[in-house]
Amino acid sequence: MLLSEQNPQYKQLIKVINLYRRHHHKHLKLRVLRNKNNLSALVRLIKTQKVHALITDLPRPLLRNNLLVSCLDNHVPILYMAKREAEDPYLLRSVYPDFDQLIKQAVDEGVARNFRSIAILSNSKDSNIAHKFKKYAHAKRLRVETAFYDGSDFQTMNQAVRKLFQVEEDVFDTEDGRKTRFQQLQKYDAIFLPDNFKMLVYFNKILKFYNVESVPMIGMHRWRLPKSQLIATANGYFVDFIGNYSSLPAGLNKTPQDLPAINAIDLQLLGYRGLAYLVAMVDFMRASIRVKDKYQPQVWQYKLSLKFAAIKQKIWSPQVVNL
């Protein structure tokens, strides 16, 4: 059962659910409800065991007040199309990847490559990733320095590079007139740029202009580069949940050439892996119900929560891609 408000992402989601059914479970039935007035009818279907699972993006208060009790009573898991929160109950599971795992993998890969100092160029609108990267890197005894910029302001990008690498400007006279020479006083083993891959083009120009020594670049999931825009750097890499596009399920676009195509793959993969996650939840739930009475309810729920987390981690394992 798919219960959603009007959301453009569901066009991609429904497309990939049908693809998953063709690949794995042709007997799966999908019913789409888009009107909140269907909540009471949905509760009746849940209570009569005519619904085995839900996929939804409805607000959490609406779920808790109208659906969650019935789902708990009838062991109906909910696949939530939004990021998970700490207080979400075990049956309300977000399909979204654990992006903290990507950050840890990015740091661990740097340690494996013998990086000891890393510069972070962080978009001020998305500084949480940089903060977590720095915190985890410090735990690994890496030296990390951060400079922030505004992705819509080239001047702030320029200032961030000069700050990180302590670029000094030297003006001298030549036969052709006065010239400027730049000297880099601070060096790093690598640069971490979690922003969109298109920022690479701008920063490469700035680094070259200031005569900054070439070092490996580290990226995140927003670096899935179309072949036409791939920027190779020695010993550089990025980390995401796909790896090579050739490993995507049959039927998904394996040669994206722009950001809209990449974003469409993200949504489709979210639905494809999410449905695999949900099917595994339903199967494990049915198997567990037979032995549920051996445990106290809270113990049973805790065990299910661990199982669901393990399933999710398996389908969203971080992948390192060399540049």
C-alpha positions as CSV (number, residue, x, y, z in Angstrom):
1,M,0.0,0.0,0.0
2,L,1.4,3.4,-1.0
3,L,0.0,6.3,0.8
4,S,1.4,9.7,-0.3
5,E,0.7,13.3,-0.6
6,Q,1.3,14.8,-4.0
7,N,5.0,14.4,-4.5
8,P,7.0,14.4,-7.7
9,Q,9.3,11.7,-6.5
10,Y,6.5,9.1,-6.6
11,K,6.5,9.0,-10.3
12,Q,10.0,7.5,-10.1
13,L,9.1,5.3,-7.1
14,I,6.1,3.7,-8.8
15,K,8.2,3.1,-11.9
16,V,10.9,1.3,-10.0
17,I,8.4,-0.7,-7.8
18,N,7.0,-2.2,-11.0
19,L,10.6,-2.9,-12.1
20,Y,11.3,-4.7,-8.8
21,R,8.2,-6.8,-9.2
22,R,9.3,-8.0,-12.6
23,H,12.7,-8.9,-11.3
24,H,11.8,-10.5,-8.0
25,H,8.1,-10.7,-6.8
26,K,5.6,-10.7,-9.6
27,H,2.9,-11.6,-7.1
28,L,3.3,-8.3,-5.2
29,K,0.3,-6.0,-5.4
30,L,0.5,-2.2,-5.1
31,R,-2.4,0.0,-4.3
32,V,-1.9,3.8,-4.3
33,L,-3.8,6.2,-2.0
34,R,-3.2,9.9,-2.2
35,N,-6.0,11.4,-0.2
36,K,-5.7,11.8,3.6
37,N,-9.4,11.0,3.8
38,N,-8.5,7.4,3.0
39,L,-6.8,7.0,6.5
40,S,-9.9,5.6,8.1
41,A,-10.4,3.1,5.3
42,L,-6.8,2.1,5.5
43,V,-7.1,1.4,9.2
44,R,-9.9,-1.0,8.5
45,L,-7.8,-2.7,5.8
46,I,-5.0,-3.1,8.3
47,K,-7.2,-4.5,11.0
48,T,-8.7,-7.0,8.6
49,Q,-5.1,-8.0,7.6
50,K,-5.6,-7.0,4.0
51,V,-2.5,-4.8,4.0
52,H,0.9,-6.3,4.8
53,A,3.1,-3.2,4.5
54,L,2.9,0.5,3.9
55,I,5.1,2.9,2.0
56,T,4.5,6.6,2.8
57,D,5.8,10.1,3.2
58,L,3.0,11.4,5.4
59,P,4.1,13.7,8.3
60,R,5.1,11.7,11.5
61,P,2.3,13.3,13.7
62,L,-0.3,12.1,11.2
63,L,1.2,8.6,11.2
64,R,1.4,8.4,14.9
65,N,-2.1,9.7,15.5
66,N,-3.9,7.7,12.8
67,L,-2.0,4.6,11.7
68,L,0.8,3.5,14.0
69,V,-1.3,1.8,16.7
70,S,-3.1,-0.3,14.1
71,C,0.2,-1.2,12.4
72,L,1.8,-2.2,15.7
73,D,-1.2,-4.3,16.7
74,N,-1.2,-6.1,13.3
75,H,2.6,-6.2,12.7
76,V,2.4,-4.1,9.6
77,P,5.8,-2.4,8.9
78,I,6.0,1.1,7.5
79,L,8.7,2.0,5.0
80,Y,9.1,5.8,5.5
81,M,10.3,7.9,2.6
82,A,12.0,10.5,4.8
83,K,15.1,10.5,7.1
84,R,14.8,8.4,10.3
85,E,14.6,10.1,13.6
86,A,15.8,8.7,16.9
87,E,12.3,8.4,18.4
88,D,10.8,6.5,15.5
89,P,9.4,3.1,16.6
90,Y,10.9,-0.1,15.3
91,L,8.1,-0.6,12.7
92,L,8.5,2.9,11.2
93,R,11.7,2.4,9.3
94,S,13.3,5.0,7.0
95,V,14.7,3.6,3.7
96,Y,17.2,6.5,3.5
97,P,20.8,5.5,3.7
98,D,22.9,6.2,6.8
99,F,25.0,9.0,5.5
100,D,27.3,8.8,8.6
101,Q,28.5,5.5,7.2
102,L,29.7,7.3,4.0
103,I,31.6,9.8,6.0
104,K,33.3,7.2,8.1
105,Q,34.2,5.2,5.0
106,A,35.7,8.3,3.4
107,V,37.9,8.9,6.5
108,D,38.9,5.2,6.8
109,E,39.9,5.1,3.1
110,G,42.1,8.2,3.7
111,V,43.8,6.5,6.6
112,A,44.3,3.4,4.4
113,R,46.0,5.6,1.9
114,N,48.3,7.0,4.5
115,F,46.8,10.5,4.5
116,R,47.8,12.4,7.7
117,S,46.4,15.9,7.0
118,I,43.2,16.8,5.2
119,A,41.8,20.2,4.1
120,I,38.0,20.5,4.0
121,L,36.3,22.9,1.6
122,S,32.8,23.1,2.9
123,N,29.7,24.8,1.6
124,S,28.3,26.8,4.5
125,K,24.8,25.6,3.6
126,D,25.8,22.0,4.1
127,S,28.4,22.2,6.9
128,N,27.0,19.2,8.9
129,I,28.9,16.7,6.7
130,A,32.2,18.7,7.2
131,H,31.6,18.8,11.0
132,K,31.1,15.0,11.2
133,F,34.0,14.3,8.9
134,K,36.3,16.4,11.0
135,K,35.1,14.8,14.2
136,Y,35.6,11.3,13.0
137,A,39.0,12.2,11.4
138,H,40.2,13.6,14.7
139,A,39.3,10.2,16.3
140,K,41.6,8.6,13.7
141,R,44.3,11.2,14.7
142,L,44.2,13.0,11.4
143,R,45.0,16.7,11.2
144,V,42.0,18.5,9.6
145,E,41.4,22.2,8.8
146,T,38.1,23.6,7.4
147,A,37.3,26.6,5.3
148,F,33.7,27.6,4.4
149,Y,32.3,29.1,1.2
150,D,29.0,30.0,-0.4
151,G,28.5,27.9,-3.6
152,S,26.8,30.9,-5.3
153,D,29.7,33.3,-4.5
154,F,32.9,32.7,-6.4
155,Q,34.8,35.2,-4.2
156,T,34.1,33.2,-1.0
157,M,35.5,30.1,-2.7
158,N,38.6,32.1,-3.6
159,Q,38.9,33.2,0.1
160,A,38.5,29.7,1.4
161,V,41.4,28.4,-0.7
162,R,43.7,31.2,0.4
163,K,42.8,30.7,4.0
164,L,43.3,26.9,4.0
165,F,46.6,26.9,2.2
166,Q,47.9,30.2,3.7
167,V,48.6,31.6,0.2
168,E,51.0,34.6,0.3
169,E,51.2,37.1,-2.5
170,D,54.5,38.4,-3.7
171,V,54.7,41.3,-6.1
172,F,57.9,41.8,-8.0
173,D,59.3,43.8,-10.9
174,T,60.4,42.3,-14.2
175,E,61.4,43.6,-17.6
176,D,57.8,43.3,-18.6
177,G,56.4,45.2,-15.6
178,R,55.1,44.2,-12.2
179,K,54.0,40.6,-11.7
180,T,52.4,38.6,-8.9
181,R,53.7,35.3,-7.6
182,F,51.8,33.1,-5.1
183,Q,53.3,30.9,-2.5
184,Q,51.6,28.1,-0.6
185,L,52.7,28.0,3.1
186,Q,50.4,25.2,4.4
187,K,50.3,21.8,2.8
188,Y,47.9,18.8,3.1
189,D,47.8,15.2,1.9
190,A,44.3,15.6,0.5
191,I,41.3,17.9,0.0
192,F,37.8,16.8,1.1
193,L,35.0,18.5,-1.0
194,P,31.6,17.0,-0.1
195,D,29.8,19.4,-2.4
196,N,28.4,18.7,-5.9
197,F,30.9,17.5,-8.4
198,K,30.5,20.6,-10.4
199,M,32.3,22.6,-7.7
200,L,35.5,20.6,-8.7
201,V,35.8,22.7,-11.9
202,Y,35.8,26.0,-10.0
203,F,38.2,24.9,-7.3
204,N,40.6,23.3,-9.7
205,K,40.9,26.7,-11.5
206,I,41.4,28.5,-8.2
207,L,44.0,26.0,-7.0
208,K,45.9,26.3,-10.2
209,F,45.8,30.1,-10.2
210,Y,47.3,30.2,-6.7
211,N,49.9,27.6,-7.6
212,V,48.7,25.2,-4.9
213,E,50.4,21.8,-5.0
214,S,48.2,19.1,-6.6
215,V,46.9,16.6,-4.0
216,P,44.2,13.9,-4.1
217,M,40.6,14.9,-3.9
218,I,38.0,13.2,-1.7
219,G,34.3,13.4,-2.4
220,M,30.9,12.0,-1.3
221,H,27.8,10.7,-2.9
222,R,27.1,13.9,-4.8
223,W,30.2,13.2,-6.8
224,R,28.7,10.6,-9.1
225,L,30.3,12.0,-12.2
226,P,29.0,11.7,-15.7
227,K,31.8,10.3,-18.0
228,S,31.9,13.6,-19.9
229,Q,32.7,15.5,-16.7
230,L,35.0,13.0,-14.9
231,I,38.0,14.7,-13.4
232,A,40.9,12.3,-12.7
233,T,43.2,13.0,-9.8
234,A,46.0,10.7,-8.6
235,N,44.9,8.7,-5.6
236,G,41.6,10.6,-5.4
237,Y,38.3,8.9,-4.7
238,F,34.7,9.4,-3.6
239,V,32.3,7.3,-1.6
240,D,28.7,6.5,-2.3
241,F,26.1,3.7,-2.2
242,I,26.2,2.8,-5.8
243,G,29.9,2.4,-6.8
244,N,29.9,1.5,-10.5
245,Y,26.8,2.4,-12.5
246,S,27.1,-1.0,-14.3
247,S,26.1,-2.7,-11.0
248,L,22.7,-1.0,-11.0
249,P,19.7,-3.3,-11.5
250,A,18.6,-4.0,-15.1
251,G,16.2,-1.3,-16.3
252,L,17.9,1.6,-14.6
253,N,19.8,4.2,-16.5
254,K,23.5,3.2,-16.4
255,T,24.9,6.1,-18.4
256,P,23.6,9.4,-16.8
257,Q,25.1,12.5,-18.3
258,D,23.7,15.3,-16.1
259,L,22.4,16.1,-12.7
260,P,18.7,15.5,-13.3
261,A,19.5,12.0,-14.6
262,I,21.7,11.3,-11.5
263,N,18.9,12.5,-9.2
264,A,16.4,10.3,-11.0
265,I,18.7,7.3,-10.4
266,D,18.9,8.2,-6.7
267,L,15.1,8.2,-6.4
268,Q,14.7,5.0,-8.3
269,L,17.4,3.2,-6.3
270,L,15.8,4.4,-3.1
271,G,12.5,2.7,-4.2
272,Y,14.2,-0.4,-5.5
273,R,16.3,-1.1,-2.5
274,G,13.6,0.2,-0.2
275,L,11.2,-2.4,-1.5
276,A,13.8,-5.2,-1.1
277,Y,14.2,-3.9,2.5
278,L,10.4,-3.9,3.1
279,V,9.9,-7.4,1.7
280,A,12.7,-8.7,4.0
281,M,11.0,-6.9,6.9
282,V,7.7,-8.5,6.2
283,D,9.2,-12.0,5.8
284,F,11.2,-11.7,9.0
285,M,8.2,-10.3,10.9
286,R,6.1,-13.3,9.9
287,A,8.8,-15.7,11.0
288,S,9.3,-13.9,14.3
289,I,5.6,-13.8,15.2
290,R,5.6,-17.5,15.7
291,V,8.2,-17.2,18.5
292,K,7.2,-13.8,19.8
293,D,5.5,-15.1,23.0
294,K,8.9,-16.4,24.2
295,Y,10.0,-12.8,24.8
296,Q,8.7,-9.7,26.5
297,P,7.3,-7.3,23.9
298,Q,10.1,-4.8,24.3
299,V,12.7,-7.4,23.9
300,W,11.0,-8.7,20.7
301,Q,10.8,-5.2,19.3
302,Y,14.5,-4.6,20.1
303,K,15.5,-7.7,18.3
304,L,13.4,-6.8,15.3
305,S,14.9,-3.3,15.3
306,L,18.5,-4.8,15.2
307,K,17.5,-7.1,12.4
308,F,16.0,-4.4,10.3
309,A,19.1,-2.2,10.8
310,A,21.3,-5.1,9.7
311,I,19.2,-5.6,6.5
312,K,19.3,-1.9,5.7
313,Q,23.1,-1.7,6.2
314,K,23.6,-4.6,3.9
315,I,21.7,-3.0,1.0
316,W,23.3,0.4,1.6
317,S,27.0,-0.6,2.1
318,P,29.4,2.3,1.2
319,Q,31.4,1.9,-2.0
320,V,34.7,3.6,-2.8
321,V,35.2,4.8,-6.4
322,N,38.7,5.8,-7.6
323,L,38.9,8.9,-9.7
